[in-house]
Amino acid sequence: MDRIQPGLYIRLPVKWKDHPFLFNSFKIKDQEQIDIIRHIGIQHVYINLSQSDTQPLPPQDQSKEEEDAPNELNALQQQLWEEKEKRIEKLNAYRRRVLKCEKEFERSLSQLRSVMSKIRNRPVDAINEASLMVEDIVDKFLTDDSVTLHLMNGKAKLEDVYFHSLNVAVLSMMICRNKGYSAEQIKEVAFGALFHDMGKVKIPDNIVRKKTPLTEPERNYFQLHPEYGLQLIDHLDSFPDTAKAIIEQHHELYDGSGYPKGLKGEEIDVYAQIVSLANAYDNLCHPAIPSEQRIPYSALSHLYKNHQHLYSKENLNILVKFMGVYPPGTVVQLSNDLIGLVISVNSEQILYPSVLLYDPTVPRTQAPIVGLAEKELKIVSAILPNKLPDNIREYLNPRARISYFFDSNS
């Protein structure tokens, strides 16, 4: 303790609940912090020279005497504890919001499954149910100016098509919101996004779920799913034309290389352009071939760097903007060497996501969640989950299935 000074990056050798600081590891700002560390009885700390701005003081013959103003230190220590408790309560409130959000997500998945189970035999009921579902989701989505996109736990054991369809709908809604679309327009896009892949029910499972590259005949068969989707609802007068265009054109690409008609640029329906991009992003995160899966950070940068010619640049820029450079689901290393998982991005502060930190001194259920806008921390890099040590991977639990939902801060 007699060798530490401001500018040293330290780690306290006690549990997180046993000191008033927000983190076990931090850079010492001033002498007051040193006095408090000493005042609470800590005999030594660990230092990280690579993160420090200075060197430890030379060894002293005697430790520094106890502080002359314990009352002042007690008051400052109490203030830090109060700030930490406020932080903990804020964190608990955040967890409650996330739990509520996850329940809404699971409910929407169940509703979507019910809709899809009725689309063949009771199509009118399915359309009415889907309309009510979209109405409910969009109304919640538009209740507040501040919308947070959350990474979901995905506890339900439903088929991938439901996760994918809901993901595409949520991402499409986020793009629509950022484009300034009206509530009615967002509902039209969301409805079409939920049904965009419905034609896959007529494609054999051994093609849809094949874990190796498709043969040319298989690929040709798979590419019939937009047409099959139209056939399923062609006789339904109540099915919106806007959704039909999305079903038919969600694989059309700006350069004309898409299918089924090879449409180019603005020939593609404006709603279909939005769903096409959301669909492409989610498919990069969840391809049929597991070895081709990309982490969200990689999927987004791949689209931006390599596929700008395939999608509306305006839509792509919007997707990058609200997802942030490091989308939810990305494992990251922070500037203080801590490892974390990006769990949410606020639409108003896209550069400062919320990160769940790995801290072995804290149970996972109480793991610190840091809003980077509030701290002097930044993301240094993204990390592939398979590169993580087992203990960190188990703690952060980065999932193979990335699903999103939104939370209004109202």
Secondary structure, DSSP 8 states (H G I E B T S, - for coil): -TT--TT-EEE-SS-GGGSSSS-SEEE--SHHHHHHHHHTT----EE-GGG-SS------SS-----S-HHHHHHHHHHHHHHHHHHHHHHHHHHHHHHHHHHHHHHHHHHHHHHHHHTTTSHHHHHHHHHHHHHHHHHHHTS-S-EEEEE----S---HHHHHHHHHHHHHHHHHHHTT--HHHHHHHHHHHHHTTGGGGGS-HHHHT-SS---HHHHHHHTTHHHHHHHHHTT-TTS-HHHHHHHHHTT--TBS--SSS--BGGGS-HHHHHHHHHHHHHHHHS-SSGGG---HHHHHHHHHHH-GGGS-HHHHHHHHHHH-SS-TT-EEEETTS-EEEEEEEETT-TTS-EEEE--TTS-GGG--EEETTTTT--EEEEE-GGGS-HHHHHHH---SS--EEEEE--
